[in-house]
């Protein structure tokens, strides 16, 4: 009897203790949940909208970077799916931007130096000044010649010069190197440049020709890897340091100009066994190696061949892509999802064939903006146009492959002509700065294309594109705060928030 009473009392005590513990844990859970909610609210309040302005480039009235200050900011509880709305969440961040820019080719440099000093200054300010221009900072330049050179040449033309004793960049010292240095001095610390070969010297190739495809001979794999290092060494002596390189421009294209073919396996093996180890042992070990450098179509297959090989993959920073043939935007997204630790860089795009009489057509800019928005939303970290400047023929070009550039120089009249592509590109490069992070941005309609970024100064840039024949009013909504905007037909705008 006595033992049963003790057992009963002990059971009651344990029950009370258990009940108290459960009650206390429930309170703790509620408290944690409350605190968690409070933290989110506090965090969101940091992005309370203080001011916003809209910058518009529109076909109607030919407006370029027109600013509308003090946009109305009001409270909203979204409850109308028929109102075009762009939702932005600055706390959901994605890739970090390296920058925007174009290619500093022989053609661009030669054209630049045919202009008067006043026009050279105008050009430099237009592209590289962060306030009065569009603030380019990311650039590409060829190793050896490309189609946009006045002639075909290599730095090491001496047959079987395996030691590269006669390697020389004297050709580039006339136009290209001074041009790059002009750009570098204006851009400053944000300057990034990567190099791309179109072809090894003819004597290293199976067709004994820098043009018309052909392949790198296996006995010259190491010599060719050394060639990249020599190029970097010689350019460094001129005060130019490279951020990255692509292994080969368009390695599946046999062209009438400089070209060289690699299969996916060949490119992978060249990086794994020669280029990667050679750079790793050199003073340029931090140079970023970018594979593929060709169209979006086969990019997934090309990249996975290299990425799935651990020894090759460890040397590779990311994949370069072009926009020719088809759009294939989904392939960019798929590659990022499959290999999220690897980067994606748009390395070349241009419009062609050249026609001087069509320079003023509005749609050229829209072509650029569509591609840029899709690529950014699929995790591309930088976007480089092709030639930054061309002449009144769309050159110079030693094979007649004439193209457009955002700025055309009529060297006969000393005139600079700004295509709409220049202004549309500027809506990204001027307001989405290096180090910016893409943030969650979704739209309730397909009528406009949008993307959004938060800059390092905590300003938010929302870019919206309208390629249709009708105007659209829309709202940007950030945490129950609404900014009302207008988007004229055939226009692009950037809304800067808290800038």
Steps between C-alpha positions, in 0.01 A plus 500: 500500500773744598701408188193556278445850645861597427469368146174690448644828632813454291285445190303818575823695543644369171173581321500859633866540407432371149198727454696803615783411266264469202332829586837671532620357166182620333561849634860481381384390155252786488767738618744377235233536233414849621866599510552354154210704365627810673845452343348473154294815553802687630707376209240604248466841660863563408378522141230754563465691176613858541527622143487371145566631153439362155740518206332442163624440146202493263438485126228760530661847492841323475557543876837381633564460876216740587475532880177529697574575865292457814279214389198452726550241774192370681377212713334205329338166576516331162154370407465553126656245270403706195724790601846451354726463801868426544576349840851550636643330809846640582568223755499218246833548327670310221816551292744787544576713196852536361394767254390601152705603199629412156799385296811713453600362159750613238207636299376711792847632578586585140167681456548691825834644390351624173278739696592852604613552861166661586307204363732255678424677826125491428518128429697422818261700717194343336608147580709521816399799710271377778300825519480642149553167319385141548782377723638196316753294700522148348696441179621235258796507263643244255823300527647526146275635224128444450259592220487855638866565428631667184720198429564150628799470736644307795745598773709189436523451124831314489441135410592246769602777742397281793690719748312808363833678464360730232170573676411871463193718562646793302196491271272595791717789617388723214126514570357237730719533809482884511122471456465249784713719726279803426198296606675356805599844628139620486336190650744467790474227762188343346684426172473132399635357174510146364679362195383259229695330221333454160784279377850383590775586248463310172804278564335354813189386307400198295398713200810726520265800486369739765174518303247232398486294817759229540621367835788552737762230443553282805878557497438872558253477789761607755643768271152646455441499876831683543384748236218627727750558779738690268210716384415588861867567580545737207178686568590532867819679393267752335306546823201281407400209724240246396204392714418194290528310173287279282663185365385551142253725320219295346671158506235333281503757217707460185512858372658680205681702765721388793356185656604176669290194580485313832258226595373508858747225594791680332428828673464321834827312457687812387388685814564203730841397373654819360333840541379455858828365646707750298306800630501356853880496499527851356458847658154500339353214701199709606396565140149365448471227237176507301404212272272476195469870398240412238122481451242407763376199302763233590628673814364246750662202330828686453520615860402174665777316312754721675320550833444129556875442478628608842857559384387726217223668696728623777666739253179634345323811628200482267343487156487772235203535268397680179153577360526394134276242321221462763416652839507176710458696826389189689843343446659781701261430786551122479877530511486722808262261676721201419828670602412792732862545612610586145456844346331606178629790289354639180814552290379614157199623306452736207248586229568458127529533200605863504293762316585864562147604403348297784704638789205699637250213524358471850476121529878450524497603865207273578694200368771570755270562795299179447815293501652678800189466717459130423868432561509693828187325626670168420804587717750650253754709699614732221413604146749605231397633163720443195688796342467813709552724192501446123535724196249607234541165321450287812871423515789493445484127437745300291239252369209739440293370793355843580278551806334768710641645822309715751712796390597550135767749400477655158872557452437707186280757676646461853153418634394263779167327447335346807273208419209418731703201620735744676214650703331167574830352618546807719180425690688205647866604513435848641268397782594139583854539625775241563429319826123537464290193579194391312190495718171318466290676238174366359237650272127437464520529121700387200451840338812639662834339582661590832802440719617662825827544689615645828825696478771513763365839617162327569327677211268278296491513119193354328525476121180458297476450123197559278537379140130533417299757304305613807578690819491320834457642848636279776579496870817391674412347837755453777364393840157667481653808343405594147669712234282593204679510164420543133664307220438647152483275195840387378689627801730392777518650845707463811342592832756596762377461857669660801781635282 
